[in-house]
C-alpha cells in the first residue's frame, strides 16, 4: 500500500515539474523588472540589480563599469558607462522622479 502511494506521489510530482514553465527570467525588486537580463537566469546575467530592481550594475575588476536605469515597467531610461560621456546630470533626477511616481510608461 505504501509503495503504491509513494509511486503515485512521485509520478504526480514529476508531472507537475515537467509541465511547469521554465523560470528563465530574472525579475528583481517589487516591480519584477528584468533589466538587461530579460530571458536569462541569474547565472547567465552579468548585471547585478539593486534591491529596488530599477538600477542594474555591471562590474569589471571589482569596479562598476556600467549602470543601466529602468522605470517600473522595465523600460530602459538611462545608462552610464566608464569612458562614455557623463550622463549623471540627468540620470539621477529622472530616477528620483521615477522612484517617487507609480508605475507608468516613460514617454521616451
LINQUI-V373213 format. One record per residue. PHI is phi in whole degrees, -180 to 180 (999 if undefined). PSI is psi in whole degrees, -180 to 180 (none if undefined). D_CENTER is the distance of its C-alpha to the mean C-alpha in Angstrom with 2 decimals. Layout:
PHI	PSI	D_CENTER
PHI	PSI	D_CENTER
This chain:
999	-47	46.61
-68	-29	43.79
-69	-40	43.08
-66	-43	42.71
-65	-44	40.37
-63	-41	38.22
-65	-42	38.19
-65	-42	37.28
-64	-43	34.40
-64	-42	33.09
-65	-41	33.45
-64	-42	31.64
-65	-41	28.69
-64	-42	28.56
-64	-39	28.69
-63	-45	25.85
-67	-38	23.58
-68	-32	24.81
-91	-13	24.11
-71	142	20.64
-68	148	17.83
-70	139	15.86
-94	83	12.42
-93	-28	10.78
-70	163	7.41
-125	67	4.42
-73	141	3.78
-134	153	4.17
73	177	7.50
-68	-17	10.35
-101	-1	9.30
68	34	6.46
-71	131	4.60
-93	-12	2.85
55	-143	4.64
-77	3	7.17
-105	22	6.04
-53	124	7.03
84	0	9.48
-107	155	9.17
-82	163	9.52
-56	-33	8.55
-70	-25	12.11
-90	-13	11.83
-93	133	9.19
-91	-8	11.18
-98	150	8.82
-117	123	8.33
-81	149	6.40
-74	165	9.26
-57	-30	9.99
-78	-14	9.76
79	1	6.12
-95	-20	8.24
-117	127	9.21
-123	130	7.95
-120	142	11.06
-110	126	12.82
-104	138	15.84
-132	121	19.12
56	38	22.06
82	0	20.62
-118	152	20.14
-68	122	17.39
-101	-37	17.99
-146	142	15.44
-131	133	13.23
-120	137	11.25
-114	132	11.22
-122	153	9.78
-85	180	11.66
-72	-10	11.00
-97	0	11.26
93	10	8.50
-88	136	11.41
-66	130	11.88
-108	-42	14.54
-160	153	15.62
-145	153	15.36
-133	141	17.59
-140	149	18.86
-63	136	21.79
88	-10	24.85
-95	161	23.81
-57	141	25.55
-65	135	24.25
-120	6	22.17
-62	-22	21.74
-63	-32	24.59
-114	-16	22.65
-65	-47	18.93
-63	-48	19.70
-65	-39	21.81
-64	-44	19.50
-67	-31	16.56
-62	-41	19.22
-67	-45	20.13
-62	-42	16.66
-67	-30	16.11
-81	-27	19.64
-95	160	19.61
-69	166	18.34
-60	131	15.70
-157	158	17.48
-75	121	17.19
-69	138	17.99
-70	-10	21.19
-132	none	20.46
